[in-house]
């Protein structure tokens, strides 16, 4: 018998309808965007060519999608088999994060009808970090589909195909670990290219490893976040014991990240900017206090058995990593031309972002209720 099972129950529930309503609102704004152009819906400009569709939906969304990457490192590289029950839900989170991140890129492209040039040899620029990110993300989406396919094959009783796939899965997993390592660090490299348009509080040659480590942290944090929300919303027992063990990994990685982050600031002599009192410095402290909170909450081993503290720590890490990316690409970004450029997302940009995340929630509900994703011991029929 499989260790996973579909949750079952009705798909179209009141929460599902609520998220569907938000998604329909987003569709209305997207219709205006594709008919009348980016300027009709967004507050983008020559000074701020990227807004929250890229920074939140892609930079943050794909970091949320690093759940599969983070858990795979534990299970398959560090040989921590105790975390194996989390792998399918982590891969599912990764698949949704990257699929919807790719969708956001398509929405943000000015000439979206020319997206094919990403793969057209005549347009390829091998020195472009953006090209590397695009190729890696597209390839990783395919890898995540293959990694998640055993759940689909199992659902339809295709045991022979499942056995054949298992023989090459080690290679798929290896590629699945390589690709996020490349493109998550490259998301930091793209900010390095912006030079002194980004505040020294964030601009550093260490942006690639900092982006990679923070993405890994967000990948670990999304696992208890989704697990506990699913337990409450879908009437499943809490996975406190296993998630409590995962928090040890979160704490170690968080501590290493903070040492690297503040060590870099001290080495470059940029830490003094954190005490200026402007918006940059305020957001800097908000970001890093959120990174510190999980250490304070979970430093005591007894607290790692508290579902509430585990959940709060996961939320804090997700917010910290998200704000770090927003600070790097929006708050700490000061384009030239005498500071005349300003950006704040429009209602349309916000609603499209909300709609994309709403779509992810709906897809999650459909998949866990129809496919063997959740551990069987904790799967439960719902009304």
WORAQUI-V554206 format. One record per residue. N is the residue number from 1. RES is the residue in one letter. PHI is phi as a letter, one per 20 degrees, with the letter a starting at -180 (none if undefined). D_FIRST is the distance of its C-alpha to the first C-alpha in whole Angstrom. Layout:
# WORAQUI-V554206
N,RES,PHI,D_FIRST / N,RES,PHI,D_FIRST
This chain:
# WORAQUI-V554206
1,X,none,0 / 2,X,f,4 / 3,X,e,7 / 4,X,c,9 / 5,X,b,10 / 6,X,f,13 / 7,X,f,16 / 8,X,m,17 / 9,X,n,21 / 10,X,f,24 / 11,X,e,25 / 12,X,e,29 / 13,X,d,30 / 14,X,f,33 / 15,X,g,32 / 16,X,f,30 / 17,X,f,34 / 18,X,f,36 / 19,X,f,34 / 20,X,f,35 / 21,X,f,38 / 22,X,f,39 / 23,X,f,37 / 24,X,f,40 / 25,X,f,43 / 26,X,f,42 / 27,X,f,42 / 28,X,f,45 / 29,X,f,46 / 30,X,f,45 / 31,X,f,47 / 32,X,f,50 / 33,X,f,49 / 34,X,f,48 / 35,X,e,51 / 36,X,d,54 / 37,X,o,53 / 38,X,f,51 / 39,X,f,55 / 40,X,f,54 / 41,X,c,51 / 42,X,d,51 / 43,X,d,54 / 44,X,f,53 / 45,X,b,56 / 46,X,f,58 / 47,X,f,58 / 48,X,c,54 / 49,X,f,52 / 50,X,d,49 / 51,X,c,48 / 52,X,f,45 / 53,X,f,43 / 54,X,e,43 / 55,X,f,43 / 56,X,e,40 / 57,X,f,38 / 58,X,d,38 / 59,X,g,39 / 60,X,e,37 / 61,X,f,34 / 62,X,f,33 / 63,X,f,34 / 64,X,g,31 / 65,X,f,29 / 66,X,e,29 / 67,X,g,26 / 68,X,f,24 / 69,X,f,27 / 70,X,f,27 / 71,X,f,24 / 72,X,f,23 / 73,X,g,26 / 74,X,f,25 / 75,X,f,22 / 76,X,e,23 / 77,X,e,27 / 78,X,e,27 / 79,X,m,24 / 80,X,e,23 / 81,X,f,19 / 82,X,f,19 / 83,X,e,19 / 84,X,g,16 / 85,X,g,15 / 86,X,e,18 / 87,X,f,18 / 88,X,f,16 / 89,X,f,19 / 90,X,f,21 / 91,X,f,21 / 92,X,f,21 / 93,X,f,24 / 94,X,f,26 / 95,X,f,26 / 96,X,f,27 / 97,X,g,30 / 98,X,f,31 / 99,X,f,31 / 100,X,f,33 / 101,X,f,35 / 102,X,f,36 / 103,X,f,37 / 104,X,f,39 / 105,X,f,41 / 106,X,f,41 / 107,X,f,43 / 108,X,e,45 / 109,X,f,47 / 110,X,f,50 / 111,X,d,50 / 112,X,f,46 / 113,X,f,47 / 114,X,d,48 / 115,X,g,44 / 116,X,f,44 / 117,X,f,47 / 118,X,f,44 / 119,X,d,43 / 120,X,e,46 / 121,X,g,48 / 122,X,f,51 / 123,X,d,51 / 124,X,f,48 / 125,X,c,50 / 126,X,f,48 / 127,X,e,50 / 128,X,e,48 / 129,X,f,46 / 130,X,f,45 / 131,X,f,44 / 132,X,f,42 / 133,X,f,40 / 134,X,f,40 / 135,X,f,38 / 136,X,f,36 / 137,X,f,35 / 138,X,f,34 / 139,X,f,32 / 140,X,f,30 / 141,X,f,29 / 142,X,f,28 / 143,X,f,26 / 144,X,f,24 / 145,X,f,23 / 146,X,f,22 / 147,X,f,20 / 148,X,e,18 / 149,X,g,18 / 150,X,g,14 / 151,X,f,13 / 152,X,f,16 / 153,X,f,14 / 154,X,f,11 / 155,X,f,12 / 156,X,d,14 / 157,X,m,12 / 158,X,e,14 / 159,X,f,12 / 160,X,f,16 / 161,X,f,17 / 162,X,f,14 / 163,X,f,15 / 164,X,f,19 / 165,X,f,19 / 166,X,f,17 / 167,X,f,20 / 168,X,d,22 / 169,X,f,21 / 170,X,g,23 / 171,X,f,26 / 172,X,f,25 / 173,X,f,24 / 174,X,f,27 / 175,X,f,29 / 176,X,f,27 / 177,X,e,29 / 178,X,f,32 / 179,X,f,33 / 180,X,f,33 / 181,X,g,35 / 182,X,f,37 / 183,X,e,38 / 184,X,f,37 / 185,X,f,40 / 186,X,f,42 / 187,X,f,42 / 188,X,f,44 / 189,X,f,46 / 190,X,f,47 / 191,X,f,49 / 192,X,g,51 / 193,X,f,52 / 194,X,f,54 / 195,X,m,56 / 196,X,e,58 / 197,X,f,57 / 198,X,d,54 / 199,X,g,56 / 200,X,g,56 / 201,X,f,53 / 202,X,c,51 / 203,X,f,52 / 204,X,a,51 / 205,X,f,51 / 206,X,e,47 / 207,X,g,46 / 208,X,g,43 / 209,X,f,42 / 210,X,f,42 / 211,X,f,40 / 212,X,f,38 / 213,X,f,37 / 214,X,f,37 / 215,X,f,35 / 216,X,f,33 / 217,X,f,33 / 218,X,f,33 / 219,X,f,29 / 220,X,f,28 / 221,X,f,30 / 222,X,f,28 / 223,X,f,25 / 224,X,f,26 / 225,X,f,28 / 226,X,f,25 / 227,X,f,23 / 228,X,f,25 / 229,X,f,27 / 230,X,f,23 / 231,X,f,23 / 232,X,f,26 / 233,X,e,26 / 234,X,d,23 / 235,X,l,23 / 236,X,d,20 / 237,X,f,20 / 238,X,f,22 / 239,X,e,21 / 240,X,f,24 / 241,X,f,23 / 242,X,f,22 / 243,X,f,24 / 244,X,f,27 / 245,X,f,26 / 246,X,f,26 / 247,X,f,30 / 248,X,f,31 / 249,X,f,31 / 250,X,g,32 / 251,X,f,35 / 252,X,f,36 / 253,X,f,36 / 254,X,f,38 / 255,X,f,41 / 256,X,f,41 / 257,X,f,41 / 258,X,f,44 / 259,X,f,46 / 260,X,f,46 / 261,X,f,47 / 262,X,f,50 / 263,X,f,51 / 264,X,f,51 / 265,X,f,53 / 266,X,f,56 / 267,X,f,56 / 268,X,e,57 / 269,X,m,59 / 270,X,d,58 / 271,X,f,56 / 272,X,g,60 / 273,X,f,59 / 274,X,f,56 / 275,X,d,59 / 276,X,f,61 / 277,X,n,60 / 278,X,e,59 / 279,X,f,56 / 280,X,g,55 / 281,X,f,55 / 282,X,f,54 / 283,X,f,51 / 284,X,f,50 / 285,X,f,50 / 286,X,g,48 / 287,X,g,45 / 288,X,e,46 / 289,X,f,46 / 290,X,f,42 / 291,X,f,41 / 292,X,f,43 / 293,X,g,41 / 294,X,g,38 / 295,X,f,39 / 296,X,f,42 / 297,X,f,39 / 298,X,d,36 / 299,X,f,39 / 300,X,f,38 / 301,X,g,35 / 302,X,f,35 / 303,X,f,35 / 304,X,f,32 / 305,X,d,30 / 306,X,e,32 / 307,X,g,29 / 308,X,f,33 / 309,X,f,34 / 310,X,f,31 / 311,X,f,31 / 312,X,f,35 / 313,X,f,35 / 314,X,f,32 / 315,X,f,35 / 316,X,f,38 / 317,X,f,36 / 318,X,f,35 / 319,X,f,39 / 320,X,f,40 / 321,X,f,39 / 322,X,f,40 / 323,X,f,43 / 324,X,g,44 / 325,X,f,43 / 326,X,f,45 / 327,X,f,48 / 328,X,f,48 / 329,X,e,48 / 330,X,c,50 / 331,X,f,52 / 332,X,e,53 / 333,X,e,54 / 334,X,c,57 / 335,X,f,59 / 336,X,f,62 / 337,X,m,65 / 338,X,m,66 / 339,X,m,63 / 340,X,e,64 / 341,X,e,60 / 342,X,c,58 / 343,X,b,55 / 344,X,b,53 / 345,X,f,50 / 346,X,f,51 / 347,X,g,49 / 348,X,f,48 / 349,X,f,46 / 350,X,f,45 / 351,X,f,43 / 352,X,f,42 / 353,X,f,40 / 354,X,f,39 / 355,X,f,38 / 356,X,f,36 / 357,X,f,34 / 358,X,f,33 / 359,X,f,32 / 360,X,f,29 / 361,X,f,28 / 362,X,f,28 / 363,X,f,26 / 364,X,f,24 / 365,X,f,23 / 366,X,f,23 / 367,X,f,20 / 368,X,f,18 / 369,X,e,18 / 370,X,d,17 / 371,X,c,15 / 372,X,f,12 / 373,X,d,14 / 374,X,e,14 / 375,X,g,12 / 376,X,g,9 / 377,X,f,11 / 378,X,d,14 / 379,X,f,14 / 380,X,b,16 / 381,X,f,18 / 382,X,c,21 / 383,X,f,24
